[in-house]
Amino acid sequence: MIRSVLICGLMLGAEAAQADIKSADVKMAEYICDRDVRLSVVYINSDGPEAFAVMQIEGRLVALETVRSGSGALYAEIGKNDTGYNWFTKGDEALLGHGNTEGTTILPGCHTAG
């Protein structure tokens, strides 16, 4: 699973690089969430305003992009217009939701492993 998330993240990073992004920083983070659920996330941060996250959810790879957030970082599933997954991080904590940013939290209590 980690390998497929990383490969997809690198592919998304390559796609972002073709979109006039001069350089991208790719990092992988492992999270432990409530109910001992582990979630691997690949982050692709560019030298511009674009930033992405890729994770495997329910057996499929999900690509997310940053959206405006008051505090922390908020990622929304690409192309889903308030009907897809969202990932909110602040410091070492995170949560996975579904729907718009006020939608349903499906995986709370995530924090970076280690």
Secondary structure by P-SEA (a helix, b strand, c coil): caaaaaaaaaaaaaaaaaccccbbbbbbbbbbcccbbbbbbbbbbccccccbbbbbcccbbbbbbbccccccbbbccccccccbbbbbbccccbbbbccccccccccccccccc
